[in-house]
Amino acid sequence: MPITLFELAGASPERRFSPYCWRSHLALWHKGLDFQALPWRYNDKALIAASGQGKVPVLVDGDQILHESWDIALYLEDRYPQAPSLFPEGAVQAKAFMNRCDSEFNPAVRWFLLPVIHPLLTPGDQVYFRQSREAQLGMRLEDCSQKADRAALASVLGGFAEQLGSQPFFAGFEPGYSDLSLLGSLLWAAASWDQDPLSDQPVLKAWRARLAARFPGLADYRFQYQL
Ligand SMILES: N[C@@H](CCC(=O)N[C@@H](CS)C(=O)NCC(=O)O)C(=O)O
């Protein structure tokens, strides 16, 4: 039985916009593993109940059921050591970089994304998304744009561009989980928002094009602009 990845989808099944699910999806591609990536919606909690929690990504590999994108990456590295390593940069560095994506880029971009994701969801998921996100944020989705700060986003991206410098990938000469983490977050944006956060970031744009070219399967999914 092939590996199964449950990942968040909009009303259109080829619109996948979870940054965490993309990390697992890209990790499976990076390792060259055979897998099926099944669309999952917020209201499909029963489908992943065996994982003992209610969030995706969920990976099923034989009798192993995993959740948490980082734990999935560690599992794949351990279970499939003969496939290309996910951590050429070292697992500690990769985790630190992933945490930086989660603590710097994701919070800066989410104000642009949350309002545009809502209409892309199934009608049932629209209700769940509005209730859960508005309760978390303490504001209406429509008011998120007041927090959307282009200068703050540009400053975060500038920091990433500086770190990349003249290296081809964040992990070094070859891509690693650091690269997959930031690309995962950028695919969250690309799947939902019609504006490219990298439009004024030539260094990162060239990095993304280099990395995306490694994953021809991206062509099967729906993005708002050319990566
Ligand atoms: N730390 C987790 C985060 C997973 C997560 O938040 N997934 C979201 C989709 S982006 C989810 O499934 N949310 C379900 C819900 O809000 O009910 C990971 O890295 O896997």
The ligand as a Gaussian input file, in Angstrom:
#p B3LYP/6-31G(d) Opt

LIG

0 1
 N        2.361000      22.106000      14.130000
 C        1.510000      21.384000      13.219000
 C        0.445000      22.355000      12.694000
 C       -0.643000      21.650000      11.904000
 C       -1.822000      22.569000      11.618000
 O       -2.040000      23.611000      12.279000
 N       -2.603000      22.191000      10.606000
 C       -3.784000      22.953000      10.254000
 C       -3.851000      23.162000       8.743000
 S       -2.655000      24.381000       8.245000
 C       -5.023000      22.147000      10.622000
 O       -5.099000      20.975000      10.306000
 N       -5.993000      22.763000      11.284000
 C       -7.190000      22.064000      11.654000
 C       -8.128000      22.939000      12.407000
 O       -7.847000      24.131000      12.566000
 O       -9.163000      22.434000      12.809000
 C        2.358000      20.793000      12.079000
 O        3.463000      21.309000      11.838000
 O        1.957000      19.787000      11.480000

